[in-house]
Amino acid sequence: MASETIFQSNIVQQFILPFVLVFTLVFAILEKTKLFGEDKKQLNAIIALVIGLIFVTAVFPTVVVTNKLILFLTIALVIVFVVLLLWGFVFGEIKEGFKPADWMKWVLGILIGLAV
């Protein structure tokens, strides 16, 4: 007989994990963009907390949005990682004798755009 673990319970799957996901994303975006200024971690944390709680208290969209959001974020994270890896291989550190031509940047940008 299979027993239910704490991570398989309804409370964790429907409330805690979506809250942690939304809180982390909002906090990271606010920290990266410095929307409210430098060294405002407390304000960013409070805003992320409020947005996370609002997201969790919405009854129906939580399950649907969270499932689609996790799928989208997984695919987007892989795509961003591959693009950054290719960018590092192609352009890396610009040496004194080698500077990529402007047309190379445009071609690479168009290829990445078509691939996505």
TIPA-661213 format. One record per residue: residue number from 0; y, z, x of N, C-alpha, C in turn. Coordinates in steps of 0.1 Angstrom, whole numbers. Layout:
REM TIPA-661213
{NUM,{Y,Z,X},{Y,Z,X},{Y,Z,X}}
...
REM end
This chain:
REM TIPA-661213
{0,{-12,0,8},{0,0,0},{12,0,9}}
{1,{21,-9,6},{33,-10,14},{44,-1,9}}
{2,{50,6,18},{60,16,14},{74,9,17}}
{3,{84,13,10},{97,8,11},{105,16,22}}
{4,{111,8,31},{119,15,41},{133,17,36}}
{5,{140,24,44},{154,27,40},{163,14,39}}
{6,{160,4,48},{167,-8,48},{164,-17,36}}
{7,{153,-15,29},{149,-23,18},{153,-17,5}}
{8,{160,-6,5},{164,1,-8},{176,-7,-13}}
{9,{178,-6,-27},{189,-13,-33},{202,-8,-29}}
{10,{204,4,-26},{217,9,-22},{221,3,-8}}
{11,{212,2,1},{215,-4,14},{218,-19,12}}
{12,{210,-26,5},{211,-41,4},{223,-45,-5}}
{13,{226,-37,-15},{237,-42,-24},{250,-35,-21}}
{14,{251,-25,-14},{264,-18,-11},{267,-17,3}}
{15,{258,-11,11},{262,-7,25},{263,-20,34}}
{16,{253,-28,34},{253,-40,42},{264,-50,39}}
{17,{267,-53,26},{279,-61,23},{292,-55,27}}
{18,{293,-42,26},{305,-35,30},{307,-36,45}}
{19,{296,-33,52},{297,-34,67},{301,-48,71}}
{20,{295,-58,65},{298,-72,69},{312,-76,66}}
{21,{317,-73,54},{331,-76,51},{341,-68,59}}
{22,{338,-55,61},{347,-46,69},{348,-52,83}}
{23,{337,-55,89},{337,-60,103},{344,-73,104}}
{24,{342,-83,95},{349,-95,96},{364,-94,94}}
{25,{368,-86,84},{382,-85,82},{389,-77,93}}
{26,{382,-67,98},{388,-59,110},{389,-68,122}}
{27,{379,-76,125},{379,-85,136},{390,-96,135}}
{28,{392,-101,123},{402,-111,121},{416,-105,123}}
{29,{418,-93,117},{431,-87,118},{434,-83,133}}
{30,{424,-79,140},{426,-75,154},{429,-88,162}}
{31,{422,-98,160},{424,-110,168},{437,-117,165}}
{32,{441,-117,152},{454,-124,149},{466,-116,152}}
{33,{464,-103,153},{475,-93,155},{486,-95,144}}
{34,{481,-96,131},{489,-99,120},{500,-88,118}}
{35,{496,-75,120},{505,-64,118},{511,-59,131}}
{36,{509,-66,142},{515,-61,155},{504,-57,164}}
{37,{509,-54,176},{500,-49,187},{496,-34,185}}
{38,{485,-30,189},{480,-16,188},{482,-10,174}}
{39,{477,-17,164},{477,-12,151},{463,-11,145}}
{40,{454,-5,153},{440,-4,149},{438,4,137}}
{41,{446,15,135},{444,23,123},{448,16,111}}
{42,{459,8,111},{463,0,100},{453,-11,96}}
{43,{448,-17,107},{438,-28,105},{425,-22,99}}
{44,{421,-10,103},{409,-4,98},{411,0,84}}
{45,{423,5,80},{425,9,66},{425,-3,57}}
{46,{431,-14,61},{432,-26,53},{417,-32,52}}
{47,{410,-32,63},{396,-37,62},{387,-28,53}}
{48,{390,-15,54},{382,-6,45},{385,-9,30}}
{49,{398,-11,27},{401,-13,13},{395,-27,8}}
{50,{397,-37,16},{391,-50,13},{376,-49,11}}
{51,{369,-42,20},{355,-40,20},{351,-33,7}}
{52,{358,-22,3},{355,-15,-9},{357,-23,-21}}
{53,{368,-31,-21},{370,-40,-33},{359,-50,-34}}
{54,{355,-55,-23},{344,-65,-23},{331,-59,-29}}
{55,{328,-47,-25},{315,-41,-29},{316,-37,-44}}
{56,{328,-33,-49},{328,-28,-62},{328,-40,-72}}
{57,{330,-52,-68},{328,-63,-77},{313,-65,-79}}
{58,{308,-64,-91},{294,-62,-94},{287,-76,-92}}
{59,{290,-86,-99},{282,-98,-98},{284,-106,-85}}
{60,{297,-109,-81},{299,-117,-69},{293,-112,-56}}
{61,{291,-99,-56},{286,-93,-43},{273,-99,-38}}
{62,{263,-100,-47},{250,-105,-43},{251,-120,-40}}
{63,{257,-127,-49},{258,-142,-47},{266,-145,-34}}
{64,{278,-140,-33},{287,-143,-22},{281,-138,-9}}
{65,{275,-126,-9},{269,-121,3},{258,-130,8}}
{66,{249,-134,-1},{238,-143,3},{243,-156,9}}
{67,{253,-162,3},{258,-174,7},{266,-172,20}}
{68,{273,-161,21},{282,-158,32},{273,-156,45}}
{69,{262,-149,43},{254,-147,55},{248,-160,60}}
{70,{243,-168,51},{238,-181,55},{249,-190,62}}
{71,{261,-190,56},{272,-198,62},{276,-193,76}}
{72,{277,-179,77},{281,-173,89},{271,-176,100}}
{73,{258,-176,97},{247,-178,107},{249,-192,112}}
{74,{250,-202,103},{251,-216,107},{264,-218,115}}
{75,{275,-212,110},{288,-214,117},{288,-208,131}}
{76,{282,-196,132},{281,-190,145},{273,-198,155}}
{77,{263,-204,151},{255,-213,160},{263,-225,164}}
{78,{270,-231,154},{278,-243,157},{289,-239,167}}
{79,{296,-228,164},{307,-224,173},{302,-222,187}}
{80,{291,-215,188},{285,-212,201},{282,-225,209}}
{81,{276,-234,202},{272,-247,208},{284,-255,213}}
{82,{295,-255,204},{307,-262,208},{314,-255,220}}
{83,{314,-242,220},{320,-235,231},{312,-237,244}}
{84,{299,-238,243},{291,-240,254},{293,-254,260}}
{85,{293,-264,251},{296,-278,255},{310,-279,261}}
{86,{320,-272,255},{333,-272,260},{334,-267,275}}
{87,{326,-256,277},{326,-250,290},{319,-259,300}}
{88,{309,-266,296},{302,-275,305},{311,-287,309}}
{89,{318,-292,299},{326,-305,301},{339,-302,309}}
{90,{346,-291,304},{359,-289,310},{360,-277,319}}
{91,{352,-267,317},{351,-256,326},{364,-252,333}}
{92,{364,-249,346},{376,-247,353},{381,-260,359}}
{93,{394,-263,357},{399,-276,361},{402,-275,376}}
{94,{395,-283,384},{397,-283,398},{409,-291,402}}
{95,{413,-290,414},{425,-297,419},{424,-312,417}}
{96,{412,-318,421},{411,-332,422},{406,-338,408}}
{97,{402,-330,399},{396,-335,387},{404,-330,375}}
{98,{410,-339,367},{416,-335,355},{411,-345,344}}
{99,{405,-340,333},{400,-350,324},{411,-358,317}}
{100,{408,-371,315},{419,-379,309},{421,-375,295}}
{101,{432,-379,290},{435,-376,276},{425,-383,266}}
{102,{421,-395,270},{412,-402,261},{398,-395,260}}
{103,{394,-388,271},{382,-381,271},{382,-369,261}}
{104,{394,-362,261},{396,-351,252},{395,-356,237}}
{105,{401,-367,235},{401,-373,221},{387,-377,217}}
{106,{380,-384,226},{366,-388,223},{357,-376,220}}
{107,{358,-366,228},{350,-354,226},{354,-347,213}}
{108,{367,-346,210},{371,-340,197},{366,-348,185}}
{109,{366,-361,186},{361,-369,175},{346,-368,173}}
{110,{339,-368,185},{324,-366,184},{321,-352,178}}
{111,{328,-342,182},{325,-328,176},{328,-328,161}}
{112,{339,-335,158},{343,-336,143},{333,-343,135}}
{113,{327,-354,141},{317,-361,134},{304,-354,133}}
{114,{301,-346,143},{289,-338,143},{289,-327,133}}
{115,{301,-321,131},{302,-310,121},{302,-316,107}}
REM end
